[in-house]
Amino acid sequence: MDLRGRRPGTAPPPDDRAQGRLRQPRRSQNALRGFLEGEAGGFNADPNQSVDDHLSTWLAAKALVLKPTTMARYRDYVHNDLAPACGTLKLDELGHRHIAAFVTGELAAGRGTTTLYRCVATLSDPCDPCDPTPSSTGSGSCPEKPAHPG
C-alpha cells in the first residue's frame, strides 16, 4: 500500500467533488427553471399567502388559456365553495384535514359526490407539487398534495 492507502497498480477512486461540480449547474438550472415557471403560473413564495389569494392568482392565469365554460366552472367552485371554506388559511397550512372537513360538511348538506369530486379536483390543480409547470395540471405550489381527489 502506498501513502494514500491504495494498493500498487490500482486506479485512484473517482473524485466525487469533480462529479458534483459537473452535476451542480444542471441542478441549479432545473431549480431556476422550476421557480420561474411556478412564478409565471401564479406561485408566490410568500409564506403568508392565503389560499384565497393563491386561487385568485391561479384563476387569472388560467383565464388566458382555458375555454370560457371551463373557466366559469372553475370560477364558481373557487368563489362559491373553496374560498368560503378554506380561503382564509395560509397556503402552507392547507392540509388533508381541511379538505376532508370541507367534503364531509358538503356531503352532509346534500351536495353530490360528482360535484364535490370536481370541486376538489379544481383545488388539486393549483396545488400540484408533482407538476412544477404552470399548465392545466398544476403550478407546483403546495408542499404536499392535500387536495388530490384520487
N, C-alpha and C positions, 0 to 999 in steps of 0.2 A: 504494500500500500504506500502511496505517496503522501505528501503532507496534507493533501486535501481529503484524504480518506478514500481515494479511488484505487482500484486495482490497476496494475500496469496493463496498458493496452485497451482499456475501456474508454468509451467516449464520455465526455463530461455530460452531466444532466442538462436538460434544456433550461434555458434561462427564462423562468416564469415571468420575471419582470419585463423582459422584452416582449413576450407574448401579450402581456397585459397592456403594454403601451400600444400595441397594434390593434387590440380589440377596443380600447377605450374611446377612440374617436367615433367608431361606429355606434357605441352605446350612447355617447353624447349626442350624436346626430339624431339617433332614433328618439331620444328623450326630448330633444328640442322640437323635432317634427311633431311628436305627440302633443306637446304643450301648445304649440302654435295651432294645430288642428283643433284641439279642445277649446282654445280661446276663440277661434273663428266660429265654433259651434255654440258659443254662449257660455262655456265653462268659465267660472270666475273662481280663482283660488282663495277667495276671501272666506275664512272660516266662519264668519258671521253671516254669510249669505243665507237667506231664508229659502225654504222650499218654494214659496210663492214667487219670490224674485227669480229664482232659477227657472221655474216653469214658464214664467212670463218671457224671459230672455230666450228660452228654448223655442217657445211658440213663435216669437218674432222671427227667429232664424228659419224655422220650418215654413213660415208663410211664403217664403221665396221659392220653395221647391215642391210643395205639396199641392195636390188638387184642392180646389175650393171646398168640395164636400168633405174630404178627409180633414181639412183644416177646421171646418165648422164642428166636426165631431170632436176633434182634439180640444178645441176651444171650450166646447160645452163641458167636457169631462174635467178640464182644468179649473174653469171658473165656477162650475156648479157643484162639483164633487170633491176634487182633490185639494184645492186651495182652502175651502172651508174646513176640511177635515185635518189637514196637516200643514197648511201654508205658513203658519207662524213658527214652526220648528226650524231650527238651523239645519241646513242640508246635511251637515256631518252627523246630526243626531237622528236622522230618519233611519228607522230600522224595521225589521220584520214585525216587531210587536205593534208598531203604529199601523202598518198595512193590515195586519190580522185584525186589529181592533176596528179599523175602518170597514173591512169586509164583513166582519161579524155584525156590526151595527147596521150596515146597509141590508144584509140578508134578513135581519130581524125586522127591518122596516118594510120588507116586501120587495126589494129590488131583485131582479132576475140575475141568475148566475152568469149568463152570457154578457149582459151589460156590465156586470162587475168585472168579469174577465177582461173585457175591452178597456175598461177604466183603469184597471191595474196595469194592463199592458201599456197604456198611454204613459203611466208613471214610470214603467220599466224602461222605456225608450231613452229619456234623458238621463237616466241613472244607470247606464250600462257600462261597467268597467271593462268588459271583455272586448269592447269595440271602441278604441280611442279616437275614432274618426267621427266628425260631425255629419254622419249620414243618417239615413232613415232608421238605422238600427241602434243608434245611441251616440252619445258625446263623451262617454268615459268620465263622468264626473263624480260618481259616488265611490267610496272606498270599498263597499260591498254591493251586492245586488239585492237590496231589500225588497224590491217590488217585482221581482221576476215572477210572472204568472204561471209559468210551467213548472 
